[in-house]
C-alpha cells in the first residue's frame, strides 16, 4: 500500500484531479489518497500543519497544468511568489522531507525552468515528469501507477543472509546481553521483578532478522514466560505476520522496556533511559533492514534515535509510513505502527493495522 498526496491548484488542474482520483481508486484504497488538507484551525501554525500532512505520504504528486506557473491572485500577484501559497508550501515540504515527488503534466503543460520558480521548489523542475493526455488518459494513469509502485519499492533489497560464523557470533552476543539484563540490579524495575518472581524479557526470534519489532513493555504473561508478545497482543501480532507470509521465528521481537512496569502504566522517562542502551545494542547485534516500532512510546524513541523529521509527529499521523534512516551498519527503514493491542480495544482498527503491515512485505 502507498500513501499518495496530490498537490494541485483548483484554478489550474481541478478537473483533471477528480478524473485522476477516480482512476487511482482502481489501484489504491481511498484512505491512502490525500487530495485536500483538512481545515486548519485558528491559531495553528499552518506551515507546520501542511508539513505534517505531507510527511504522512509515501508519494507526492505535483499536478502541473497550463496556469501552474503564472496563476495570479485577485491583486495580480503571482501565487507561486507568495510565501504562504499552499501549493508552494506543500511542494517545498515534500522536497525538504525527501519524499518521492512525481510531477504530473496535464492540459499540454510543460515543465518550467528552475530559474522561473522560487528557490525552495526549484528542484521540482529537475524531476522527470509524467504527462496525462486527454486521448490516452487511462493508459497514462497506468504508467503513473507503475511509477508510484516502483518508486516506493525501489531500494528495498533483501538483507543478505548471514553466514554460520556470523550467526553464531550474534547468538553469543544476545546470550551475553540477556545475562546482563538478568543481573541488572540497578534497574528501576528490578525490585518489582524480584518481588513478583518474574523474568526479564530481552527478546525472541531470529538473531539475523530482516525485521525487528519494538513494542512498549512486556505484560504479565510475557514476564511469567520470559518471552515477548505471548499474550493477547501477541496473538494479534502473529495474525498480522501470517497475513504477510512471515512466522514469529522469521523476525526479532523486543520492547522498549525489558521488564514489566507495575499497574499497566506508561513507561517512565527514567525507565526508558535505563533500558534504551539494551535496545540499542539489540539493534546493533541483529542489524535489521527495517525497524517496526509498535505504539507511541517505541515510535517516539526510534524516530528520535535516528533524528528523523517525523519525531515530533503523533503515531496517528505517521503510522504505516516508510521512513529512511541511517544506522552505523548501513541504510535502514523505519515503519511506525500502532501497537497490536489497539485491536483489542477497537476491533474496527484491525483492517487499518493489516494495511500498515503490508508495507513490511517489501522486506520479506
LUMKOLVO-480910 format. One record per residue (C-alpha): x negated, y, z negated; residue in three letters; residue number from 1. Coordinates in nm, 3 decimals, always signed. Example, Ala and Ser with C-alpha at 12.3 -4.5 7.8 and 13.67 -1.06 7.14 Angstrom:
2
u:v:w:code:pos
-1.230:-0.450:-0.780:ALA:1 .
-1.367:-0.106:-0.714:SER:2 .
This chain:
364
u:v:w:code:pos
+0.000:+0.000:+0.000:UNK:1 .
-0.119:+0.354:+0.080:UNK:2 .
-0.001:+0.681:-0.067:UNK:3 .
+0.039:+0.934:+0.210:UNK:4 .
+0.062:+1.310:+0.163:UNK:5 .
+0.197:+1.505:+0.462:UNK:6 .
+0.087:+1.868:+0.476:UNK:7 .
+0.284:+2.092:+0.714:UNK:8 .
+0.429:+2.438:+0.770:UNK:9 .
+0.804:+2.447:+0.829:UNK:10 .
+0.796:+2.714:+1.098:UNK:11 .
+0.534:+2.512:+1.285:UNK:12 .
+0.600:+2.138:+1.262:UNK:13 .
+0.915:+2.072:+1.057:UNK:14 .
+1.096:+1.889:+1.337:UNK:15 .
+0.801:+1.662:+1.402:UNK:16 .
+0.755:+1.582:+1.032:UNK:17 .
+1.107:+1.445:+0.997:UNK:18 .
+1.059:+1.224:+1.300:UNK:19 .
+0.718:+1.107:+1.177:UNK:20 .
+0.860:+1.029:+0.832:UNK:21 .
+1.130:+0.807:+0.983:UNK:22 .
+0.869:+0.610:+1.176:UNK:23 .
+0.634:+0.576:+0.877:UNK:24 .
+0.919:+0.423:+0.675:UNK:25 .
+0.892:+0.119:+0.901:UNK:26 .
+0.543:+0.055:+0.762:UNK:27 .
+0.528:+0.213:+0.416:UNK:28 .
+0.753:+0.240:+0.111:UNK:29 .
+0.944:+0.568:+0.083:UNK:30 .
+0.798:+0.621:-0.265:UNK:31 .
+0.448:+0.626:-0.116:UNK:32 .
+0.514:+0.909:+0.132:UNK:33 .
+0.499:+1.261:-0.010:UNK:34 .
+0.625:+1.548:+0.204:UNK:35 .
+0.713:+1.836:-0.026:UNK:36 .
+0.560:+1.917:-0.364:UNK:37 .
+0.828:+1.926:-0.631:UNK:38 .
+0.932:+2.270:-0.752:UNK:39 .
+0.664:+2.428:-0.968:UNK:40 .
+0.795:+2.560:-1.298:UNK:41 .
+0.743:+2.924:-1.404:UNK:42 .
+0.418:+2.975:-1.593:UNK:43 .
+0.244:+2.676:-1.434:UNK:44 .
-0.088:+2.726:-1.254:UNK:45 .
+0.037:+2.643:-0.904:UNK:46 .
-0.314:+2.587:-0.766:UNK:47 .
-0.368:+2.318:-1.030:UNK:48 .
-0.021:+2.176:-0.963:UNK:49 .
-0.095:+2.143:-0.591:UNK:50 .
-0.434:+1.986:-0.658:UNK:51 .
-0.273:+1.732:-0.890:UNK:52 .
-0.015:+1.647:-0.625:UNK:53 .
-0.282:+1.599:-0.358:UNK:54 .
-0.503:+1.396:-0.593:UNK:55 .
-0.232:+1.128:-0.612:UNK:56 .
-0.264:+1.038:-0.243:UNK:57 .
-0.493:+0.795:-0.061:UNK:58 .
-0.449:+0.956:+0.281:UNK:59 .
-0.381:+1.323:+0.356:UNK:60 .
-0.218:+1.406:+0.690:UNK:61 .
-0.254:+1.765:+0.809:UNK:62 .
+0.015:+1.842:+1.067:UNK:63 .
-0.106:+2.097:+1.321:UNK:64 .
+0.138:+2.249:+1.568:UNK:65 .
+0.125:+2.537:+1.819:UNK:66 .
+0.170:+2.803:+1.546:UNK:67 .
-0.056:+2.648:+1.282:UNK:68 .
-0.349:+2.881:+1.340:UNK:69 .
-0.169:+3.211:+1.387:UNK:70 .
+0.156:+3.181:+1.189:UNK:71 .
+0.227:+3.507:+1.003:UNK:72 .
+0.448:+3.622:+0.718:UNK:73 .
+0.712:+3.897:+0.725:UNK:74 .
+0.441:+4.161:+0.699:UNK:75 .
+0.248:+4.030:+0.997:UNK:76 .
-0.039:+3.887:+0.790:UNK:77 .
-0.176:+3.550:+0.900:UNK:78 .
-0.069:+3.289:+0.645:UNK:79 .
-0.395:+3.093:+0.653:UNK:80 .
-0.579:+3.406:+0.537:UNK:81 .
-0.366:+3.435:+0.224:UNK:82 .
-0.536:+3.293:-0.085:UNK:83 .
-0.207:+3.149:-0.214:UNK:84 .
-0.086:+2.986:+0.108:UNK:85 .
+0.037:+2.637:+0.015:UNK:86 .
-0.078:+2.476:+0.340:UNK:87 .
-0.429:+2.614:+0.294:UNK:88 .
-0.444:+2.522:-0.077:UNK:89 .
-0.335:+2.165:-0.013:UNK:90 .
-0.591:+2.113:+0.265:UNK:91 .
-0.868:+2.270:+0.056:UNK:92 .
-0.779:+2.041:-0.237:UNK:93 .
-0.783:+1.730:-0.016:UNK:94 .
-1.124:+1.821:+0.123:UNK:95 .
-1.264:+1.901:-0.222:UNK:96 .
-1.138:+1.569:-0.359:UNK:97 .
-1.293:+1.378:-0.066:UNK:98 .
-0.960:+1.236:+0.043:UNK:99 .
-0.916:+1.065:+0.378:UNK:100 .
-0.795:+1.364:+0.582:UNK:101 .
-0.640:+1.298:+0.925:UNK:102 .
-0.540:+1.597:+1.141:UNK:103 .
-0.229:+1.518:+1.347:UNK:104 .
-0.165:+1.735:+1.652:UNK:105 .
+0.190:+1.793:+1.778:UNK:106 .
+0.354:+2.020:+2.035:UNK:107 .
+0.042:+2.011:+2.255:UNK:108 .
-0.161:+2.187:+1.985:UNK:109 .
-0.540:+2.171:+1.989:UNK:110 .
-0.790:+2.162:+1.706:UNK:111 .
-0.910:+2.513:+1.622:UNK:112 .
-1.277:+2.602:+1.597:UNK:113 .
-1.418:+2.614:+1.239:UNK:114 .
-1.501:+2.984:+1.279:UNK:115 .
-1.132:+3.067:+1.324:UNK:116 .
-1.017:+2.938:+0.983:UNK:117 .
-1.109:+3.022:+0.621:UNK:118 .
-1.431:+2.862:+0.498:UNK:119 .
-1.260:+2.637:+0.242:UNK:120 .
-1.069:+2.449:+0.513:UNK:121 .
-1.324:+2.476:+0.797:UNK:122 .
-1.435:+2.110:+0.752:UNK:123 .
-1.087:+2.006:+0.865:UNK:124 .
-1.170:+2.127:+1.214:UNK:125 .
-1.454:+1.873:+1.235:UNK:126 .
-1.228:+1.575:+1.167:UNK:127 .
-1.121:+1.352:+1.454:UNK:128 .
-0.751:+1.417:+1.524:UNK:129 .
-0.464:+1.201:+1.645:UNK:130 .
-0.208:+1.351:+1.884:UNK:131 .
+0.160:+1.264:+1.866:UNK:132 .
+0.301:+1.324:+2.211:UNK:133 .
+0.673:+1.356:+2.283:UNK:134 .
+0.665:+1.093:+2.556:UNK:135 .
+0.474:+0.826:+2.356:UNK:136 .
+0.575:+0.918:+2.003:UNK:137 .
+0.638:+0.564:+1.876:UNK:138 .
+0.315:+0.435:+2.029:UNK:139 .
+0.113:+0.725:+1.889:UNK:140 .
+0.258:+0.671:+1.541:UNK:141 .
+0.146:+0.308:+1.559:UNK:142 .
-0.207:+0.436:+1.623:UNK:143 .
-0.174:+0.668:+1.323:UNK:144 .
-0.055:+0.381:+1.101:UNK:145 .
-0.352:+0.174:+1.211:UNK:146 .
-0.585:+0.465:+1.136:UNK:147 .
-0.432:+0.505:+0.788:UNK:148 .
-0.478:+0.139:+0.707:UNK:149 .
-0.831:+0.126:+0.847:UNK:150 .
-0.931:+0.441:+0.658:UNK:151 .
-0.806:+0.307:+0.326:UNK:152 .
-0.968:-0.034:+0.368:UNK:153 .
-1.299:+0.099:+0.507:UNK:154 .
-1.593:+0.038:+0.278:UNK:155 .
-1.428:-0.235:+0.071:UNK:156 .
-1.687:-0.502:+0.139:UNK:157 .
-1.652:-0.805:-0.083:UNK:158 .
-1.901:-0.834:-0.367:UNK:159 .
-2.169:-1.090:-0.276:UNK:160 .
-2.168:-1.399:-0.494:UNK:161 .
-2.449:-1.415:-0.748:UNK:162 .
-2.700:-1.698:-0.725:UNK:163 .
-2.726:-1.953:-1.006:UNK:164 .
-3.019:-1.789:-1.194:UNK:165 .
-2.835:-1.454:-1.194:UNK:166 .
-2.514:-1.619:-1.310:UNK:167 .
-2.694:-1.790:-1.599:UNK:168 .
-2.855:-1.460:-1.692:UNK:169 .
-2.515:-1.291:-1.704:UNK:170 .
-2.367:-1.571:-1.914:UNK:171 .
-2.656:-1.539:-2.160:UNK:172 .
-2.616:-1.161:-2.180:UNK:173 .
-2.244:-1.196:-2.253:UNK:174 .
-2.314:-1.451:-2.525:UNK:175 .
-2.564:-1.218:-2.691:UNK:176 .
-2.322:-0.928:-2.673:UNK:177 .
-2.048:-1.140:-2.830:UNK:178 .
-2.277:-1.228:-3.123:UNK:179 .
-2.350:-0.858:-3.173:UNK:180 .
-1.979:-0.786:-3.185:UNK:181 .
-1.915:-1.063:-3.438:UNK:182 .
-2.183:-0.915:-3.667:UNK:183 .
-2.076:-0.552:-3.618:UNK:184 .
-2.004:-0.484:-3.986:UNK:185 .
-2.028:-0.109:-3.927:UNK:186 .
-1.721:-0.119:-3.702:UNK:187 .
-1.430:+0.092:-3.834:UNK:188 .
-1.208:-0.214:-3.777:UNK:189 .
-1.439:-0.478:-3.927:UNK:190 .
-1.271:-0.474:-4.267:UNK:191 .
-0.924:-0.516:-4.113:UNK:192 .
-1.059:-0.801:-3.903:UNK:193 .
-1.208:-0.976:-4.206:UNK:194 .
-0.902:-0.929:-4.426:UNK:195 .
-0.684:-1.089:-4.161:UNK:196 .
-0.936:-1.362:-4.073:UNK:197 .
-0.913:-1.253:-3.713:UNK:198 .
-1.158:-1.286:-3.426:UNK:199 .
-1.313:-1.000:-3.231:UNK:200 .
-1.222:-1.019:-2.862:UNK:201 .
-1.510:-0.934:-2.630:UNK:202 .
-1.355:-1.054:-2.307:UNK:203 .
-1.296:-1.353:-2.085:UNK:204 .
-1.331:-1.452:-1.724:UNK:205 .
-1.594:-1.474:-1.455:UNK:206 .
-1.925:-1.314:-1.560:UNK:207 .
-1.973:-1.216:-1.196:UNK:208 .
-1.617:-1.099:-1.126:UNK:209 .
-1.544:-0.856:-0.847:UNK:210 .
-1.256:-0.707:-1.051:UNK:211 .
-1.277:-0.608:-1.416:UNK:212 .
-0.962:-0.523:-1.613:UNK:213 .
-0.993:-0.297:-1.916:UNK:214 .
-0.691:-0.267:-2.142:UNK:215 .
-0.632:-0.080:-2.467:UNK:216 .
-0.683:-0.323:-2.758:UNK:217 .
-0.617:-0.688:-2.843:UNK:218 .
-0.290:-0.772:-3.014:UNK:219 .
-0.200:-1.018:-3.287:UNK:220 .
-0.201:-1.326:-3.062:UNK:221 .
-0.528:-1.223:-2.898:UNK:222 .
-0.723:-1.186:-3.224:UNK:223 .
-0.583:-1.515:-3.354:UNK:224 .
-0.723:-1.696:-3.048:UNK:225 .
-1.018:-1.471:-2.973:UNK:226 .
-0.902:-1.426:-2.612:UNK:227 .
-0.772:-1.114:-2.432:UNK:228 .
-0.429:-1.091:-2.273:UNK:229 .
-0.286:-1.419:-2.400:UNK:230 .
+0.035:-1.267:-2.540:UNK:231 .
+0.343:-1.133:-2.358:UNK:232 .
+0.138:-0.867:-2.176:UNK:233 .
-0.096:-1.139:-2.062:UNK:234 .
+0.191:-1.329:-1.905:UNK:235 .
+0.281:-1.019:-1.702:UNK:236 .
-0.083:-0.973:-1.603:UNK:237 .
-0.110:-1.336:-1.491:UNK:238 .
+0.203:-1.295:-1.281:UNK:239 .
+0.062:-0.983:-1.116:UNK:240 .
-0.265:-1.166:-1.043:UNK:241 .
-0.082:-1.461:-0.891:UNK:242 .
+0.100:-1.216:-0.666:UNK:243 .
-0.229:-1.115:-0.502:UNK:244 .
-0.373:-1.466:-0.493:UNK:245 .
-0.600:-1.446:-0.800:UNK:246 .
-0.642:-1.655:-1.112:UNK:247 .
-0.748:-1.528:-1.453:UNK:248 .
-1.077:-1.716:-1.406:UNK:249 .
-1.150:-1.507:-1.095:UNK:250 .
-1.157:-1.174:-1.282:UNK:251 .
-1.302:-1.041:-1.608:UNK:252 .
-1.066:-0.910:-1.877:UNK:253 .
-1.152:-0.694:-2.174:UNK:254 .
-1.024:-0.396:-2.373:UNK:255 .
-1.138:-0.052:-2.478:UNK:256 .
-1.120:-0.164:-2.842:UNK:257 .
-1.256:-0.510:-2.911:UNK:258 .
-1.084:-0.554:-3.247:UNK:259 .
-0.718:-0.518:-3.328:UNK:260 .
-0.615:-0.190:-3.495:UNK:261 .
-0.352:-0.215:-3.770:UNK:262 .
+0.018:-0.138:-3.728:UNK:263 .
+0.008:-0.141:-3.346:UNK:264 .
-0.107:+0.220:-3.349:UNK:265 .
-0.303:+0.410:-3.084:UNK:266 .
-0.684:+0.383:-3.084:UNK:267 .
-0.859:+0.648:-3.294:UNK:268 .
-1.142:+0.856:-3.146:UNK:269 .
-1.399:+0.706:-3.383:UNK:270 .
-1.289:+0.356:-3.282:UNK:271 .
-1.327:+0.435:-2.914:UNK:272 .
-1.669:+0.586:-2.983:UNK:273 .
-1.781:+0.268:-3.158:UNK:274 .
-1.661:+0.015:-2.902:UNK:275 .
-1.732:+0.215:-2.585:UNK:276 .
-2.102:+0.113:-2.575:UNK:277 .
-1.995:-0.254:-2.581:UNK:278 .
-1.758:-0.188:-2.289:UNK:279 .
-2.031:-0.002:-2.101:UNK:280 .
-2.265:-0.297:-2.143:UNK:281 .
-1.995:-0.535:-2.023:UNK:282 .
-1.968:-0.327:-1.705:UNK:283 .
-2.346:-0.338:-1.663:UNK:284 .
-2.354:-0.717:-1.705:UNK:285 .
-2.059:-0.810:-1.482:UNK:286 .
-2.121:-0.530:-1.229:UNK:287 .
-1.768:-0.535:-1.086:UNK:288 .
-1.685:-0.388:-0.747:UNK:289 .
-1.370:-0.236:-0.895:UNK:290 .
-1.258:-0.146:-1.246:UNK:291 .
-0.884:-0.163:-1.304:UNK:292 .
-0.805:+0.040:-1.614:UNK:293 .
-0.478:-0.058:-1.782:UNK:294 .
-0.291:+0.220:-1.956:UNK:295 .
-0.367:+0.579:-2.051:UNK:296 .
-0.644:+0.521:-2.307:UNK:297 .
-0.853:+0.292:-2.089:UNK:298 .
-0.790:+0.507:-1.781:UNK:299 .
-0.885:+0.825:-1.963:UNK:300 .
-1.209:+0.670:-2.084:UNK:301 .
-1.311:+0.525:-1.746:UNK:302 .
-1.223:+0.840:-1.549:UNK:303 .
-1.431:+1.049:-1.792:UNK:304 .
-1.716:+0.798:-1.797:UNK:305 .
-1.755:+0.826:-1.420:UNK:306 .
-1.681:+1.201:-1.426:UNK:307 .
-1.402:+1.180:-1.169:UNK:308 .
-1.189:+1.487:-1.085:UNK:309 .
-0.877:+1.296:-1.193:UNK:310 .
-0.998:+1.268:-1.554:UNK:311 .
-0.755:+1.540:-1.664:UNK:312 .
-0.460:+1.372:-1.493:UNK:313 .
-0.187:+1.169:-1.661:UNK:314 .
-0.151:+0.799:-1.591:UNK:315 .
+0.185:+0.876:-1.430:UNK:316 .
+0.000:+1.087:-1.169:UNK:317 .
-0.293:+0.857:-1.093:UNK:318 .
-0.158:+0.502:-1.125:UNK:319 .
-0.231:+0.292:-0.819:UNK:320 .
-0.490:+0.533:-0.677:UNK:321 .
-0.815:+0.408:-0.521:UNK:322 .
-1.092:+0.628:-0.658:UNK:323 .
-1.454:+0.609:-0.551:UNK:324 .
-1.724:+0.631:-0.817:UNK:325 .
-2.096:+0.568:-0.859:UNK:326 .
-2.231:+0.316:-1.110:UNK:327 .
-2.600:+0.258:-1.187:UNK:328 .
-2.586:-0.060:-0.979:UNK:329 .
-2.407:+0.097:-0.678:UNK:330 .
-2.080:+0.235:-0.545:UNK:331 .
-1.761:+0.109:-0.708:UNK:332 .
-1.390:+0.185:-0.709:UNK:333 .
-1.162:+0.274:-0.998:UNK:334 .
-0.793:+0.181:-0.990:UNK:335 .
-0.592:+0.321:-1.283:UNK:336 .
-0.286:+0.109:-1.356:UNK:337 .
-0.004:+0.109:-1.604:UNK:338 .
-0.059:-0.141:-1.884:UNK:339 .
+0.131:-0.467:-1.819:UNK:340 .
+0.319:-0.402:-2.144:UNK:341 .
+0.516:-0.134:-1.958:UNK:342 .
+0.721:-0.414:-1.803:UNK:343 .
+0.815:-0.545:-2.147:UNK:344 .
+0.972:-0.211:-2.234:UNK:345 .
+1.110:-0.122:-1.892:UNK:346 .
+1.180:-0.407:-1.652:UNK:347 .
+1.252:-0.156:-1.374:UNK:348 .
+0.880:-0.074:-1.358:UNK:349 .
+0.783:-0.426:-1.261:UNK:350 .
+0.807:-0.358:-0.888:UNK:351 .
+0.602:-0.039:-0.927:UNK:352 .
+0.329:-0.235:-1.107:UNK:353 .
+0.342:-0.502:-0.839:UNK:354 .
+0.292:-0.240:-0.565:UNK:355 .
-0.005:-0.091:-0.750:UNK:356 .
-0.163:-0.434:-0.790:UNK:357 .
-0.151:-0.473:-0.412:UNK:358 .
-0.439:-0.223:-0.396:UNK:359 .
-0.660:-0.484:-0.561:UNK:360 .
-0.603:-0.725:-0.273:UNK:361 .
-0.872:-0.529:-0.088:UNK:362 .
-1.130:-0.675:-0.326:UNK:363 .
-1.022:-1.038:-0.315:UNK:364 .
